[in-house]
Amino acid sequence: MKTQILVKLALQSIRKNKMRAALTMLGIIIGVAAVIVMVAVGFGARSRIRAQISNLGTNMIVITPGAAQQGGVSQGAQAFANLSLADVEMIRKNAQVVSAVSPVIVTRGQVIGDGGNWRTLINGVDTDYQVIRDWQTASGEFFTAEDVASVRKVALLGQTVAMQLFPGIDPIGQQIQIRNVPFTVSGVLAAKGQTASGTDSDDVVIIPYTTAQSALSGRTFIPQILASTASENDIAAAQEEIRVLMRESRRIAEGDPEDFTVKNQNELAEAASSSTRVMTMLLAAIASISLLVGGIGIMNIMLVSVTERTREIGIRLAIGARGSDVLTQFLVESIVMGILGGCIGLALGYTGSKVLGHFTGWDTVMSPLVILVAIGFSGAVGIFFGYYPARKAAALNPIEALRYE
């Protein structure tokens, strides 16, 4: 029988028992809708994390103290705070692929301005920090290399800090105090928004690292070094170059483990989104149970349909239909119900994800691959759970089928 005729017969059978068919497809509808919503939320979260990681800077490479593994035991980044300015100078003077490098001295402190006081993050950095982070100023200017060399007390305020200390006032040229040390505001940074961990990127004050060392922290070591390349294609080569130079700077013998970690933005994004991926898969797996329930419902209804249509099957077999024709007919009915349920579930899932995103503010992303997999899986459920009833119909004896009342 032609596929077109089989599909037509399947739709006629569904229309004859609309309520029963709807209840049969309900499990698949709910399952597909739930999977679509869960995956859309998960993909949206991962997409947002990657966007936030990209917002950190341009082709950024992060160097932190502490080896990823030492003595076979995972230590984690920043296990030992012992990077130094010598490491920074080694990279700056000898790296061929690295286009910018900056130490980052991180501390927290109370900042006092005309509008009040605010406890915030204070980063001591070099001028290359602006290039690495691709962080422009909304007003004013970034400090210069001369400011760094002269250990000048100049500061750039993040948007959050500027609003807290100088509400409704232009901060440029104003005086602030950081731990009772006076600083002059040279600029206000453009808004960056939240990081992947949910912290406010704009809740920060940036000063020259030389000033941070002498006036605030008194540290001789560097807790973090940032670097970047001119092209994204150079990141891998730059990481290897940095590893070689860092080993040389720190006099690490060949074969000895590294006591530092070098990561790029993609690795940071992968680490940040790994937990989201696992959670998405877990929720999708739980939601897929509804598809299993829906498939069992299809098998149940198809068995009932075979019993109800035994005489019809006998007539078809008596007038020349082959067992394979009967099997195909019932199998197509099962597949049509599965795909139809999948399409309805897809529409409900898409609508549900948009409504959820609207009311919660979550990002939701619909993946074309997930849509194809959902529809394909719905059809596969129809085939798997519809085969046994269809096989049972095809195996009926025509004479006994005709006698069936």
N, C-alpha and C positions, 0 to 999 in steps of 0.2 A: 504494500500500500504506500502511496505517496505521503511524504512527510506533511504536506499541506493538508491532506485529508485527515491524517491522524491527529494533527493539532486541532483541526476543526471539530472532530469527534470528541476530543478531550475537553474542549471548551463547552461543547453542548452538554456533556456529562456534568461538568462543574455548575453550569447554569441551572440544570434540573434540580440540583441539591445545593443551593447557594449557601444556606445557613451551615449545613454540614461541612461544605468545602471551606467556608470562612473559619470555622472552628478548627478544622484540620490544619489550615495554614497559620493559625494564630501563633503556635509555638515558633515557627520559622520567622514570622514577622517580628515577634518580640526579640528573638535571638539576633537576627540581622540588625535590627534597630539598636539594640544594646551594644553590639560589637562596634557598629559605626560610631556611635556616640563616644564610647570609651577610647577608641583608636583616634578619633578626631581630637579629643581633649589631650591625649598623650602626644600626638604629633604636634599639636599646637604648643604644648609645653616645651618639647624638644626644640621646635623652631624658635620659640622665644628665647630659650637659653642660648642657642647658637647666635641669635641676633645680639644678645647682650654681651656674649663673649667677643663678637666682632666689634662691638662698640667700645671694647677696651682699648683698641688701637689698631694700627696698620701693620700687618705681617709681624706681630709681636712675638718675641721669644723671652721666656722668663727663666732666670737663673736663680735658684734658691739653695741655701746651704743644706747639707744632709744628703746622704746617698739613698737611692731608692732601695738598695739592699746592702747589708754589710754583714759579713760572716754568715750568709745564708738566711739572715733575719731581716724582714722588711722594716726599714727605719722611717721612711716617709720624708717628704720635703721639710726643710727647716728643723731637722733633728739637731743640727749643730749650727749656731749662729756665728760663722767665722769667715764670711766673705770679706774682702778688703778692697780698698781703693787700688791696690796693686793689681788685683784681678781686673778691675775696670780699665786701668791704663794699659794692661796687656792686650785686652780686646780692642781698645780704641786705636792703639798704635800699630797692631800687627794684623788685624782682621781685614781680609780683602773683600768679603761678601757682605759683612755687616755694615750698614749705612749709618746707624745711630746707636748709641749706648748711653745708659744713665744709671747711676746708683740710686737706690731708693731707701731712705732712712725713715722708718715709720715710728711715730709716737702719738700719744694722745695728750691733750692738755686743754686748759680753760682759756678761752679767747674772749677778751673784753673789748667792746666797741661802744660807740655813742648810744646805741639802742639797748644795750644790756650785755649779757655774757652768755657764752655757749660752749659746751664741751664738745670737741670735735677731733677728727683725725688730722694729723699734721704730717705731711710728706716732704722730706728734704730731697730735692732732685736736681739734676743738671738741666741745661737748656735743651738737650736732645729729648727730654721727656715729652715736650710738646709735640715733636715729630712722631715719636713712638706711639703715644696715645692718640695722636691725631686730635688733639684737644685745643680748639681755638678759644680766643677770649671774646666774651660778649661785649666787653668794654675795657679800655685800658690796654696795656701791653704786657707780654710775658717778660720776665726778667732776662737780662743779657748775660753773656759770658763774663763781662767785666764785673757785673754784680756778684757772680759766683766767685770770681777770683778775689774780689775785694771784701768778701764776706759781709755784704750789705744786708741790712735788715729790711728786706722788701718781701711782700707776700701777695699771693693771688688767692682770692676767695672763691669757693664753690658757690653755686646759686643759693643753696640752702643756708649756708653760713652768712652770705651777704644779706639775705632777707631777715635773718634773725638779729644780726648786729646793726644793720642800717636800714630799717624798714622805711621805704619811701624816700631814701636819701641816696645820692650818688656816692658810693664808697671810695672812688678813685681819689687818691691823695689823703685820705683820712688816716688817722692813727688807730692802731689796735695794740693790745698787749697780749702776748702769749707767755704765760708763766711769768708775768711781770716784766717781760722784755718788750720794749716798744718796737713796733714794725710799721712801715708805711705801705698802704694798699696800692699796688701798682696796676692791678687789673682784676676783673671778675670773669671767671671761666664760663664758657657756654654750658648749658644744661646737658648732662649725660644720662640722667635717669637711674633706674635701679640696676644693680649687677645681677648675675645669675643666682647668687645666693640670697638676693632680696635686700641687700644693704643699699643705702643711698650713695651713689657715686658723687653727688654734689655736696655732700656733707664733709667737706675737706678744705684744708688750707695748704697751699703749696708754697714752699720757700726754697732758697738755694741750699743744697746739701751741706755746703761748707758752713753756712750759718746754723743749720740744724745741729751739726756736730759741735760747734764751738759754743753756741748760746743756749741750746736746749738739751740735747741728749748726752753730749760728752762722749759719744761712742767712737771707737776707732775701727769698728767692724761695720759691715754693710749687711743688713738682713735680706736684701733683694737687689738683683741687677736686672734691668730691662734692656732689651736690644731689639732691633728691627732690621729688615732688609728692604731694598728698593723694589724688589719683585717677589711675589708669592712663590714663584718657582725656585727662588734661592733659599727658602727657609730651611730645607733639609741640609743643604750644603753649609749654611751658616751655623746650624746646630752642631754639625760635626767639627767645623772650624773652631767654634767656641769651646767644645770639649777638649780639643787638642791644646788650645791656648791656655785653658784653665788648668789642665794637668801640668803644663809647663810652668805656669805661674805659681802653682801650689806645690811644685816639685814632687809630684806623684810618680813613683817609679812604674815602669812598664809591668803590667800584670797585677798591680795593686788596685783595689777598688777605688772608685771616685767618691769623694766626700761632698759632692754637689749634684744638683739635678737640673737638667736643661729640658724645658718643655716649650712647645709652641701653642698657638691658639687652638688649633684643631684638637690637640691632645687635652687641653683644658676643657674644651667643649664636650669631648667624648667622655671625660671623667664626670663632668657635671650632669650630662644627660643619661648616663648609664643607669642610674637608679630609676629615672623616669621611664626608660625603656622597659626595664624589668616590671615595673608596676603596670605599664600599659599592657604588656603581654599577659600578666596575671589577671587583670580585669577582663581582657578579651577572652581568655580561656574560661573564666567563670561565666561570662555572658554566652559563650558558645554552648554551654549546657542546654540552653533553650533550643538551640538548633537540633540537638540530640532528641530532646522531648518532642519537637516538631516532627522529626523524622519518624519517631515511633507512632505519632498520631497519624501520619500518612500511611504507614504500614497497616495500622488498625482499620482505617477507613477503606483502604483498598481491598483488604480481606473481606470486609462487609460487602463492598461493591461486587466482588467476584461471586459471593454467595447470592446476592440479589439478582445478578445478571447471568446466572448459570444457564438458564434456558436460552437466552440470547447468544451466549457463547456456543451452545450446542447447535443452534441454527447456523451460525457462521461456519462452524466446522463441518456441518452436514452439507452445505452448499459449496464446499471446496476451499474454505480458508485453511491455511496451514497453521500448525501450532505456533510457528515463529511469528505469523501475522497477529495472532491473539496476544502473544507475549509483548510484541512491539506496541500494540494498541494500549494495553494497560500500563506499560512502562512509560509511554509518552504522557499518559494522563498524570502519572506520578511526577514526572519531570516538570510538566506544565504547572502543577500545583506548587512544586518546590520553587521554581523560578518566579512565578507570580507572587508567591509569598515573599521571596527575596526582594523583588522590586518594590513591593509595598513597604517592607521593612526598611529598605534603603531610603525611600522618600521620608518615612517617619524619622529615621535616624538622622538624616540631613537636617530636617526641620528641628528636631530635638537638640542637635548640637548647636545650631544657630541661636535657638531660644536660651539654651544654657549659657552660651557665651555672652548673650545680651544681658542676662540678669546677674551673672557672676563676674563679668569682666574678664573671664578666661579667654585665651586665644584658642580657637579651634581650626584645624586644618584638615580638609578632605583630600585624601590621597587617591588618585585615579586607580592605582594598583589595588588598594583596599577595596574599592568599589567592584573591580573586576573579580577579585578573590571572593567577595561576599556573594555575588551573583553566581559565580562558578561553584562555590561550596553549596549554595542552595540547590542547584541542579544536581550536584553530586549526592546530596542527601536524598533527593527524589529518586535517583537511580539505585542507590544502596538499599533504601527501605522499600522501594517499589518493586525490586526484582523478585523477591519471594512471592508476593501475591500474583504478579504477572506470570511467573513460572507455574504457579499452582493453577491459574486459569488456562494456560496453554496445555497443561497435562490432563485436562478433563477428558473423559471418554464421551464422544459425541452422543451415543445412544443413551447413556445414563444422564447426560446433561439435558437431552430432550424430554426425558421422563420426569425431570425435576419439577416439582410443584412449588 
